[in-house]
């Protein structure tokens, strides 16, 4: 091995050790440097397996991961769940995954030979055909697997955006699919990854443990955190919106299976709440000042969950009244576009803070004490530290009363009803460059929704 190769190997090992410090690595007996964590029997979490060389220094190599799974568990006994929807140059495609499978896992060379088009069979002698096989084996094997739908048996690509929860019905689909696969054979194992194997992977793991291992939310969180991370350094799932959806899930599984199916059926219909008003409660002096403008964007996923679609955008600062408890609503809408049809149950509220023009010597008052008096330059840095302020909610689930039911009616009709959703400033998520940055615009914000449709479903057989 050359000096350059040794240098790259040592650098790769060092970088992986640094990046994996918070992670409990499952030791394998193949001398492969893999970031994999065994959470429970049948459930494994890892970081994103990549194909680009520069990313392989700090991530799992796709080929190494597949080699490990095939050798340790056997082809057909593992199923890979990709929860990452954003695509980069190092991300693997379906073809990359297929090409990483050894030919012995799927088809023999004779199978490939027989799959050569007749025009090639006719014009090639045996040696030439076998040479063609040798040079084209990856492409041919991938094509055969894809044509026979074998990819579906080993792989599920159902991701969503980083730092966000999944649509609630998607969360149920993923964990139900996991249970189906694990129930088929005791040797089966689900291998889950997002980018780092933390928020999105943790959301799915915790939801699965709650529903199918009958663990409490707290015990499920502990099992994932202790299995994946060194607790002193990381606390597992920390995104507040993801935790909110796990609380939805906790309430959802308190109902029996018939009512769960009923609720999911309602979610999969054209459920579309209507937003009638927004009220800001307890705005701070910063919010009421002329130094900033605060925009509220209402967003939803696109069909592939690779991007967000803006439903509408509201300038909160322009329409905010001085009376801290009044805010504004549909009857005093100014340039607002109430009512707003959401066309989704899963809604993201995103707050975008922009600095207005100011004088270089101007000051602003964030708090009541002299310590809170900051220059505009200080405020500019504080706002810059907040890359995103947001919260996800499922409006439909917010409208459901979730006491445990001993019995459910044979049929249930959800009445038209108004939904008042309140989010405090502390419930909002932030993506910070500095965790020490301090900023607060209001005590809480209220959203008034109307659920305009009623759904007369028969819970027993799911018919309308």
VOPAFI-844488 format. One record per residue (C-alpha): residue in one letter; x, y, z; residue number from 1. Coordinates in nm, 3 decimals. Example, Ala and Ser with C-alpha at 12.3 -4.5 7.8 and 13.67 -1.06 7.14 Angstrom:
<recs>
('A'; (1.230; -0.450; 0.780); 1),
('S'; (1.367; -0.106; 0.714); 2),
</recs>
This chain:
<recs>
('X'; (0.000; 0.000; 0.000); 1),
('X'; (0.141; 0.339; -0.102); 2),
('X'; (0.205; 0.626; 0.137); 3),
('X'; (-0.081; 0.819; -0.027); 4),
('X'; (-0.322; 0.530; 0.022); 5),
('X'; (-0.218; 0.495; 0.386); 6),
('X'; (-0.266; 0.869; 0.438); 7),
('X'; (-0.617; 0.859; 0.290); 8),
('X'; (-0.706; 0.551; 0.498); 9),
('X'; (-0.585; 0.713; 0.820); 10),
('X'; (-0.763; 1.039; 0.734); 11),
('X'; (-1.084; 0.850; 0.664); 12),
('X'; (-1.060; 0.662; 0.993); 13),
('X'; (-0.985; 0.980; 1.187); 14),
('X'; (-1.273; 1.172; 1.031); 15),
('X'; (-1.516; 0.891; 1.102); 16),
('X'; (-1.406; 0.875; 1.464); 17),
('X'; (-1.464; 1.249; 1.502); 18),
('X'; (-1.803; 1.253; 1.331); 19),
('X'; (-1.926; 0.943; 1.513); 20),
('X'; (-1.829; 1.047; 1.864); 21),
('X'; (-2.194; 1.087; 1.978); 22),
('X'; (-2.301; 0.762; 1.816); 23),
('X'; (-2.307; 0.412; 1.962); 24),
('X'; (-2.151; 0.204; 1.686); 25),
('X'; (-2.251; -0.160; 1.656); 26),
('X'; (-1.927; -0.358; 1.627); 27),
('X'; (-1.918; -0.587; 1.324); 28),
('X'; (-1.686; -0.881; 1.263); 29),
('X'; (-1.598; -0.789; 0.904); 30),
('X'; (-1.351; -0.510; 0.985); 31),
('X'; (-1.575; -0.264; 0.805); 32),
('X'; (-1.592; 0.089; 0.938); 33),
('X'; (-1.968; 0.122; 0.945); 34),
('X'; (-2.191; 0.360; 1.137); 35),
('X'; (-2.467; 0.117; 1.232); 36),
('X'; (-2.657; 0.099; 1.560); 37),
('X'; (-2.873; -0.194; 1.668); 38),
('X'; (-3.175; -0.039; 1.844); 39),
('X'; (-3.368; -0.358; 1.915); 40),
('X'; (-3.403; -0.702; 1.763); 41),
('X'; (-3.493; -0.646; 1.402); 42),
('X'; (-3.429; -0.269; 1.402); 43),
('X'; (-3.104; -0.111; 1.292); 44),
('X'; (-3.026; 0.257; 1.227); 45),
('X'; (-2.737; 0.398; 1.028); 46),
('X'; (-2.624; 0.719; 0.864); 47),
('X'; (-2.682; 0.776; 0.494); 48),
('X'; (-2.484; 0.532; 0.277); 49),
('X'; (-2.314; 0.726; -0.003); 50),
('X'; (-2.140; 0.659; -0.332); 51),
('X'; (-1.926; 0.974; -0.382); 52),
('X'; (-1.567; 0.921; -0.270); 53),
('X'; (-1.532; 1.247; -0.079); 54),
('X'; (-1.845; 1.168; 0.122); 55),
('X'; (-1.730; 0.816; 0.202); 56),
('X'; (-1.473; 0.963; 0.441); 57),
('X'; (-1.747; 1.050; 0.689); 58),
('X'; (-2.040; 0.830; 0.579); 59),
('X'; (-2.107; 0.463; 0.521); 60),
('X'; (-2.011; 0.331; 0.181); 61),
('X'; (-2.318; 0.186; 0.013); 62),
('X'; (-2.127; -0.118; -0.112); 63),
('X'; (-1.983; -0.189; 0.235); 64),
('X'; (-2.325; -0.162; 0.400); 65),
('X'; (-2.490; -0.397; 0.149); 66),
('X'; (-2.198; -0.640; 0.174); 67),
('X'; (-2.231; -0.642; 0.552); 68),
('X'; (-2.608; -0.698; 0.542); 69),
('X'; (-2.584; -0.980; 0.288); 70),
('X'; (-2.303; -1.153; 0.478); 71),
('X'; (-2.451; -1.109; 0.826); 72),
('X'; (-2.824; -1.155; 0.764); 73),
('X'; (-2.849; -1.296; 0.412); 74),
('X'; (-3.002; -1.147; 0.102); 75),
('X'; (-3.378; -1.122; 0.139); 76),
('X'; (-3.365; -1.097; 0.518); 77),
('X'; (-3.300; -0.721; 0.529); 78),
('X'; (-3.503; -0.427; 0.409); 79),
('X'; (-3.354; -0.079; 0.370); 80),
('X'; (-3.568; 0.226; 0.455); 81),
('X'; (-3.446; 0.558; 0.308); 82),
('X'; (-3.617; 0.845; 0.492); 83),
('X'; (-3.420; 1.126; 0.323); 84),
('X'; (-3.600; 1.304; 0.039); 85),
('X'; (-3.350; 1.578; -0.048); 86),
('X'; (-3.107; 1.464; -0.318); 87),
('X'; (-2.737; 1.553; -0.343); 88),
('X'; (-2.447; 1.443; -0.561); 89),
('X'; (-2.339; 1.176; -0.313); 90),
('X'; (-2.686; 1.022; -0.274); 91),
('X'; (-2.747; 0.677; -0.415); 92),
('X'; (-3.007; 0.605; -0.679); 93),
('X'; (-3.214; 0.290; -0.716); 94),
('X'; (-2.969; 0.174; -0.982); 95),
('X'; (-2.674; 0.234; -0.747); 96),
('X'; (-2.841; 0.012; -0.490); 97),
('X'; (-2.910; -0.260; -0.743); 98),
('X'; (-2.555; -0.246; -0.876); 99),
('X'; (-2.419; -0.287; -0.523); 100),
('X'; (-2.587; -0.627; -0.491); 101),
('X'; (-2.354; -0.919; -0.569); 102),
('X'; (-2.470; -1.123; -0.863); 103),
('X'; (-2.482; -1.434; -0.645); 104),
('X'; (-2.764; -1.281; -0.445); 105),
('X'; (-2.994; -1.273; -0.743); 106),
('X'; (-2.912; -1.449; -1.067); 107),
('X'; (-2.648; -1.678; -1.213); 108),
('X'; (-2.442; -1.595; -1.519); 109),
('X'; (-2.653; -1.849; -1.708); 110),
('X'; (-2.961; -1.642; -1.621); 111),
('X'; (-2.788; -1.334; -1.759); 112),
('X'; (-2.672; -1.523; -2.066); 113),
('X'; (-3.027; -1.633; -2.139); 114),
('X'; (-3.144; -1.275; -2.102); 115),
('X'; (-2.916; -1.149; -2.382); 116),
('X'; (-3.131; -1.036; -2.677); 117),
('X'; (-3.154; -1.285; -2.960); 118),
('X'; (-2.967; -1.053; -3.196); 119),
('X'; (-2.665; -1.085; -2.967); 120),
('X'; (-2.710; -1.459; -2.917); 121),
('X'; (-2.709; -1.510; -3.288); 122),
('X'; (-2.399; -1.307; -3.358); 123),
('X'; (-2.182; -1.411; -3.059); 124),
('X'; (-2.000; -1.732; -2.988); 125),
('X'; (-1.995; -1.856; -2.630); 126),
('X'; (-1.668; -1.688; -2.539); 127),
('X'; (-1.778; -1.352; -2.674); 128),
('X'; (-2.112; -1.377; -2.500); 129),
('X'; (-1.943; -1.455; -2.169); 130),
('X'; (-1.713; -1.160; -2.226); 131),
('X'; (-2.019; -0.945; -2.284); 132),
('X'; (-2.157; -1.079; -1.957); 133),
('X'; (-1.841; -0.993; -1.768); 134),
('X'; (-1.843; -0.632; -1.892); 135),
('X'; (-2.217; -0.581; -1.850); 136),
('X'; (-2.303; -0.793; -1.547); 137),
('X'; (-2.395; -0.502; -1.317); 138),
('X'; (-2.627; -0.342; -1.570); 139),
('X'; (-2.789; -0.674; -1.664); 140),
('X'; (-2.838; -0.786; -1.305); 141),
('X'; (-2.986; -0.449; -1.215); 142),
('X'; (-3.225; -0.465; -1.509); 143),
('X'; (-3.341; -0.815; -1.422); 144),
('X'; (-3.399; -0.729; -1.058); 145),
('X'; (-3.584; -0.414; -1.148); 146),
('X'; (-3.801; -0.595; -1.400); 147),
('X'; (-3.890; -0.862; -1.145); 148),
('X'; (-3.975; -0.603; -0.878); 149),
('X'; (-3.711; -0.743; -0.644); 150),
('X'; (-3.617; -0.389; -0.551); 151),
('X'; (-3.948; -0.349; -0.371); 152),
('X'; (-3.866; -0.645; -0.148); 153),
('X'; (-3.541; -0.499; -0.019); 154),
('X'; (-3.590; -0.125; -0.036); 155),
('X'; (-3.838; 0.148; 0.059); 156),
('X'; (-3.784; 0.512; -0.040); 157),
('X'; (-4.037; 0.713; 0.158); 158),
('X'; (-3.851; 1.019; 0.277); 159),
('X'; (-3.928; 1.374; 0.375); 160),
('X'; (-3.734; 1.694; 0.443); 161),
('X'; (-3.476; 1.731; 0.718); 162),
('X'; (-3.581; 1.883; 1.054); 163),
('X'; (-3.946; 1.808; 0.970); 164),
('X'; (-4.202; 1.541; 1.065); 165),
('X'; (-4.354; 1.314; 0.802); 166),
('X'; (-4.717; 1.342; 0.695); 167),
('X'; (-4.897; 1.146; 0.966); 168),
('X'; (-5.044; 0.883; 0.736); 169),
('X'; (-4.697; 0.824; 0.584); 170),
('X'; (-4.557; 0.756; 0.931); 171),
('X'; (-4.822; 0.488; 0.980); 172),
('X'; (-4.752; 0.335; 0.637); 173),
('X'; (-4.381; 0.304; 0.709); 174),
('X'; (-4.412; 0.140; 1.051); 175),
('X'; (-4.692; -0.090; 0.930); 176),
('X'; (-4.466; -0.199; 0.643); 177),
('X'; (-4.185; -0.263; 0.892); 178),
('X'; (-4.412; -0.480; 1.104); 179),
('X'; (-4.528; -0.679; 0.802); 180),
('X'; (-4.169; -0.749; 0.698); 181),
('X'; (-4.050; -0.838; 1.048); 182),
('X'; (-4.348; -1.068; 1.104); 183),
('X'; (-4.261; -1.278; 0.799); 184),
('X'; (-3.941; -1.422; 0.944); 185),
('X'; (-3.760; -1.394; 1.278); 186),
('X'; (-3.434; -1.340; 1.091); 187),
('X'; (-3.560; -1.029; 0.914); 188),
('X'; (-3.416; -0.689; 1.003); 189),
('X'; (-3.521; -0.335; 0.908); 190),
('X'; (-3.231; -0.099; 0.835); 191),
('X'; (-3.340; 0.263; 0.870); 192),
('X'; (-3.149; 0.573; 0.768); 193),
('X'; (-3.202; 0.940; 0.698); 194),
('X'; (-2.896; 1.169; 0.684); 195),
('X'; (-2.738; 1.116; 1.026); 196),
('X'; (-2.976; 0.854; 1.165); 197),
('X'; (-3.120; 1.094; 1.422); 198),
('X'; (-3.442; 1.293; 1.379); 199),
('X'; (-3.627; 1.123; 1.095); 200),
('X'; (-3.492; 0.776; 1.177); 201),
('X'; (-3.568; 0.833; 1.544); 202),
('X'; (-3.925; 0.940; 1.468); 203),
('X'; (-3.991; 0.615; 1.281); 204),
('X'; (-3.812; 0.396; 1.538); 205),
('X'; (-3.995; 0.547; 1.834); 206),
('X'; (-4.332; 0.524; 1.658); 207),
('X'; (-4.268; 0.158; 1.574); 208),
('X'; (-4.163; 0.067; 1.927); 209),
('X'; (-4.474; 0.235; 2.068); 210),
('X'; (-4.717; 0.067; 1.832); 211),
('X'; (-4.570; -0.280; 1.784); 212),
('X'; (-4.352; -0.338; 2.091); 213),
('X'; (-4.615; -0.182; 2.322); 214),
('X'; (-4.363; 0.051; 2.483); 215),
('X'; (-4.451; 0.389; 2.628); 216),
('X'; (-4.339; 0.706; 2.453); 217),
('X'; (-4.075; 0.761; 2.722); 218),
('X'; (-3.941; 0.406; 2.707); 219),
('X'; (-3.934; 0.413; 2.326); 220),
('X'; (-3.741; 0.739; 2.331); 221),
('X'; (-3.496; 0.596; 2.582); 222),
('X'; (-3.444; 0.279; 2.378); 223),
('X'; (-3.370; 0.474; 2.060); 224),
('X'; (-3.148; 0.729; 2.233); 225),
('X'; (-2.946; 0.471; 2.426); 226),
('X'; (-2.916; 0.243; 2.124); 227),
('X'; (-2.809; 0.516; 1.884); 228),
('X'; (-2.631; 0.783; 2.091); 229),
('X'; (-2.415; 0.846; 2.390); 230),
('X'; (-2.670; 1.018; 2.611); 231),
('X'; (-2.431; 1.278; 2.750); 232),
('X'; (-2.378; 1.419; 2.402); 233),
('X'; (-2.710; 1.369; 2.224); 234),
('X'; (-3.074; 1.332; 2.328); 235),
('X'; (-3.205; 1.156; 2.017); 236),
('X'; (-3.520; 1.310; 1.872); 237),
('X'; (-3.515; 1.680; 1.964); 238),
('X'; (-3.709; 1.857; 1.684); 239),
('X'; (-4.026; 1.985; 1.850); 240),
('X'; (-4.244; 1.927; 1.544); 241),
('X'; (-4.128; 1.564; 1.526); 242),
('X'; (-4.206; 1.527; 1.896); 243),
('X'; (-4.550; 1.681; 1.835); 244),
('X'; (-4.622; 1.415; 1.572); 245),
('X'; (-4.507; 1.140; 1.806); 246),
('X'; (-4.759; 1.272; 2.059); 247),
('X'; (-5.025; 1.253; 1.787); 248),
('X'; (-4.912; 0.895; 1.735); 249),
('X'; (-4.928; 0.822; 2.107); 250),
('X'; (-5.291; 0.936; 2.113); 251),
('X'; (-5.371; 0.761; 1.785); 252),
('X'; (-5.263; 0.417; 1.907); 253),
('X'; (-5.475; 0.453; 2.220); 254),
('X'; (-5.776; 0.375; 1.998); 255),
('X'; (-5.849; 0.026; 1.877); 256),
('X'; (-5.748; -0.082; 1.526); 257),
('X'; (-6.092; -0.019; 1.372); 258),
('X'; (-6.096; 0.343; 1.480); 259),
('X'; (-5.735; 0.388; 1.371); 260),
('X'; (-5.830; 0.272; 1.022); 261),
('X'; (-6.127; 0.504; 1.030); 262),
('X'; (-5.912; 0.808; 1.115); 263),
('X'; (-5.657; 0.723; 0.848); 264),
('X'; (-5.935; 0.690; 0.595); 265),
('X'; (-6.048; 1.041; 0.680); 266),
('X'; (-5.694; 1.172; 0.644); 267),
('X'; (-5.662; 1.017; 0.300); 268),
('X'; (-5.973; 1.187; 0.173); 269),
('X'; (-5.964; 1.543; 0.041); 270),
('X'; (-5.947; 1.688; 0.389); 271),
('X'; (-5.893; 2.061; 0.358); 272),
('X'; (-5.932; 2.289; 0.661); 273),
('X'; (-5.998; 2.657; 0.604); 274),
('X'; (-5.799; 2.920; 0.793); 275),
('X'; (-6.021; 3.211; 0.898); 276),
('X'; (-5.802; 3.419; 1.128); 277),
('X'; (-5.463; 3.458; 1.292); 278),
('X'; (-5.412; 3.632; 1.625); 279),
('X'; (-5.078; 3.730; 1.778); 280),
('X'; (-5.081; 3.724; 2.157); 281),
('X'; (-4.836; 3.918; 2.374); 282),
('X'; (-4.610; 4.065; 2.105); 283),
('X'; (-4.274; 4.191; 2.232); 284),
('X'; (-4.150; 4.546; 2.187); 285),
('X'; (-3.920; 4.421; 1.915); 286),
('X'; (-4.215; 4.281; 1.723); 287),
('X'; (-4.405; 4.609; 1.756); 288),
('X'; (-4.104; 4.822; 1.660); 289),
('X'; (-4.023; 4.945; 1.310); 290),
('X'; (-3.691; 4.761; 1.310); 291),
('X'; (-3.820; 4.431; 1.175); 292),
('X'; (-4.085; 4.283; 0.954); 293),
('X'; (-4.217; 3.936; 1.029); 294),
('X'; (-4.368; 3.728; 0.752); 295),
('X'; (-4.570; 3.413; 0.816); 296),
('X'; (-4.568; 3.155; 0.539); 297),
('X'; (-4.816; 2.867; 0.532); 298),
('X'; (-4.656; 2.569; 0.360); 299),
('X'; (-4.720; 2.207; 0.269); 300),
('X'; (-4.522; 1.925; 0.109); 301),
('X'; (-4.517; 1.872; -0.265); 302),
('X'; (-4.631; 1.522; -0.374); 303),
('X'; (-4.279; 1.376; -0.346); 304),
('X'; (-4.195; 1.562; -0.022); 305),
('X'; (-3.874; 1.693; -0.177); 306),
('X'; (-3.982; 2.058; -0.151); 307),
('X'; (-4.235; 2.279; 0.024); 308),
('X'; (-4.517; 2.459; -0.153); 309),
('X'; (-4.622; 2.799; -0.018); 310),
('X'; (-4.998; 2.809; 0.030); 311),
('X'; (-5.007; 3.175; 0.132); 312),
('X'; (-4.789; 3.440; 0.293); 313),
('X'; (-4.892; 3.699; 0.553); 314),
('X'; (-4.705; 4.010; 0.670); 315),
('X'; (-4.770; 3.985; 1.043); 316),
('X'; (-4.601; 4.317; 1.121); 317),
('X'; (-4.812; 4.521; 0.882); 318),
('X'; (-5.142; 4.389; 1.013); 319),
('X'; (-5.057; 4.368; 1.382); 320),
('X'; (-5.254; 4.601; 1.606); 321),
('X'; (-5.119; 4.774; 1.912); 322),
('X'; (-5.369; 4.594; 2.134); 323),
('X'; (-5.169; 4.287; 2.234); 324),
('X'; (-5.470; 4.061; 2.279); 325),
('X'; (-5.668; 4.150; 1.967); 326),
('X'; (-5.446; 4.086; 1.668); 327),
('X'; (-5.644; 4.069; 1.347); 328),
('X'; (-5.895; 3.835; 1.194); 329),
('X'; (-6.114; 3.777; 0.893); 330),
('X'; (-6.341; 4.071; 0.972); 331),
('X'; (-6.051; 4.314; 0.974); 332),
('X'; (-5.835; 4.156; 0.711); 333),
('X'; (-5.693; 4.454; 0.520); 334),
('X'; (-5.491; 4.300; 0.241); 335),
('X'; (-5.508; 3.950; 0.384); 336),
('X'; (-5.668; 3.673; 0.182); 337),
('X'; (-5.891; 3.508; 0.439); 338),
('X'; (-6.037; 3.256; 0.425); 339),
('X'; (-5.739; 3.045; 0.314); 340),
('X'; (-5.801; 2.693; 0.185); 341),
('X'; (-5.515; 2.471; 0.306); 342),
('X'; (-5.566; 2.159; 0.089); 343),
('X'; (-5.375; 1.949; 0.341); 344),
('X'; (-5.397; 1.840; 0.703); 345),
('X'; (-5.020; 1.870; 0.756); 346),
('X'; (-4.929; 2.240; 0.762); 347),
('X'; (-4.601; 2.418; 0.826); 348),
('X'; (-4.604; 2.767; 0.981); 349),
('X'; (-4.276; 2.941; 0.898); 350),
('X'; (-4.176; 3.280; 1.041); 351),
('X'; (-3.932; 3.485; 0.836); 352),
('X'; (-3.778; 3.787; 1.010); 353),
('X'; (-3.637; 4.068; 0.799); 354),
('X'; (-3.455; 4.381; 0.912); 355),
('X'; (-3.590; 4.715; 0.794); 356),
('X'; (-3.379; 5.025; 0.720); 357),
('X'; (-3.223; 5.191; 1.021); 358),
('X'; (-2.981; 5.465; 1.122); 359),
('X'; (-2.632; 5.350; 1.215); 360),
('X'; (-2.666; 5.498; 1.568); 361),
('X'; (-3.017; 5.365; 1.625); 362),
('X'; (-3.087; 5.132; 1.914); 363),
('X'; (-3.372; 4.892; 1.981); 364),
('X'; (-3.515; 4.760; 2.305); 365),
('X'; (-3.562; 4.385; 2.322); 366),
('X'; (-3.632; 4.359; 2.695); 367),
('X'; (-3.700; 4.584; 2.990); 368),
('X'; (-3.353; 4.589; 3.145); 369),
('X'; (-3.046; 4.778; 3.034); 370),
('X'; (-2.878; 4.445; 2.960); 371),
('X'; (-3.135; 4.385; 2.689); 372),
('X'; (-3.059; 4.708; 2.505); 373),
('X'; (-2.889; 4.618; 2.179); 374),
('X'; (-2.760; 4.806; 1.880); 375),
('X'; (-2.905; 4.728; 1.543); 376),
('X'; (-2.580; 4.556; 1.448); 377),
('X'; (-2.628; 4.325; 1.746); 378),
('X'; (-2.987; 4.260; 1.643); 379),
('X'; (-2.876; 4.189; 1.287); 380),
('X'; (-2.642; 3.916; 1.410); 381),
('X'; (-2.910; 3.776; 1.639); 382),
('X'; (-3.159; 3.749; 1.354); 383),
('X'; (-2.897; 3.603; 1.121); 384),
('X'; (-2.835; 3.323; 1.371); 385),
('X'; (-3.197; 3.213; 1.330); 386),
('X'; (-3.197; 3.037; 0.995); 387),
('X'; (-3.555; 2.920; 1.032); 388),
('X'; (-3.838; 2.953; 1.287); 389),
('X'; (-4.125; 2.717; 1.223); 390),
('X'; (-4.375; 2.459; 1.346); 391),
('X'; (-4.558; 2.170; 1.182); 392),
('X'; (-4.908; 2.065; 1.285); 393),
('X'; (-5.170; 1.823; 1.162); 394),
('X'; (-5.489; 2.027; 1.174); 395),
('X'; (-5.714; 1.722; 1.153); 396),
('X'; (-5.552; 1.550; 1.452); 397),
('X'; (-5.560; 1.875; 1.647); 398),
('X'; (-5.938; 1.864; 1.608); 399),
('X'; (-5.979; 1.513; 1.748); 400),
('X'; (-6.048; 1.444; 2.113); 401),
('X'; (-5.821; 1.158; 2.211); 402),
('X'; (-5.943; 1.005; 2.538); 403),
('X'; (-5.900; 0.627; 2.538); 404),
('X'; (-6.217; 0.457; 2.418); 405),
('X'; (-6.336; 0.125; 2.550); 406),
('X'; (-6.595; 0.102; 2.276); 407),
('X'; (-6.645; 0.283; 1.948); 408),
('X'; (-6.973; 0.327; 1.763); 409),
('X'; (-7.049; 0.119; 1.459); 410),
('X'; (-7.048; 0.438; 1.255); 411),
('X'; (-6.920; 0.783; 1.337); 412),
('X'; (-6.979; 1.119; 1.178); 413),
('X'; (-6.741; 1.402; 1.254); 414),
('X'; (-6.946; 1.722; 1.285); 415),
('X'; (-6.852; 2.054; 1.135); 416),
('X'; (-6.649; 2.233; 1.395); 417),
('X'; (-6.417; 2.523; 1.454); 418),
('X'; (-6.058; 2.450; 1.556); 419),
('X'; (-5.854; 2.696; 1.760); 420),
('X'; (-5.486; 2.607; 1.744); 421),
('X'; (-5.244; 2.787; 1.977); 422),
('X'; (-4.865; 2.775; 1.944); 423),
('X'; (-4.644; 2.936; 2.204); 424),
('X'; (-4.307; 3.084; 2.109); 425),
('X'; (-4.140; 2.804; 2.303); 426),
('X'; (-4.310; 2.540; 2.088); 427),
('X'; (-4.153; 2.669; 1.767); 428),
('X'; (-3.854; 2.497; 1.612); 429),
('X'; (-3.538; 2.684; 1.520); 430),
('X'; (-3.238; 2.588; 1.313); 431),
('X'; (-2.964; 2.787; 1.485); 432),
('X'; (-2.602; 2.856; 1.408); 433),
('X'; (-2.561; 2.942; 1.774); 434),
('X'; (-2.774; 2.789; 2.047); 435),
('X'; (-2.698; 3.090; 2.265); 436),
('X'; (-2.882; 3.328; 2.036); 437),
('X'; (-3.184; 3.479; 2.208); 438),
('X'; (-3.488; 3.613; 2.025); 439),
('X'; (-3.857; 3.634; 2.104); 440),
('X'; (-4.133; 3.801; 1.905); 441),
('X'; (-4.451; 3.705; 2.092); 442),
('X'; (-4.594; 3.490; 2.369); 443),
('X'; (-4.818; 3.285; 2.143); 444),
('X'; (-5.004; 3.285; 1.813); 445),
('X'; (-5.355; 3.152; 1.747); 446),
('X'; (-5.496; 3.006; 1.427); 447),
('X'; (-5.868; 2.976; 1.372); 448),
('X'; (-5.959; 2.689; 1.139); 449),
('X'; (-6.294; 2.567; 1.019); 450),
('X'; (-6.345; 2.202; 0.943); 451),
('X'; (-6.611; 2.236; 0.680); 452),
('X'; (-6.661; 1.875; 0.573); 453),
('X'; (-6.830; 1.591; 0.757); 454),
('X'; (-6.737; 1.232; 0.691); 455),
('X'; (-7.007; 0.970; 0.745); 456),
('X'; (-6.799; 0.649; 0.737); 457),
('X'; (-6.896; 0.315; 0.870); 458),
('X'; (-6.612; 0.225; 1.105); 459),
('X'; (-6.679; -0.147; 1.073); 460),
('X'; (-6.628; -0.186; 0.700); 461),
('X'; (-6.492; 0.153; 0.599); 462),
('X'; (-6.777; 0.228; 0.359); 463),
('X'; (-6.933; 0.569; 0.306); 464),
</recs>
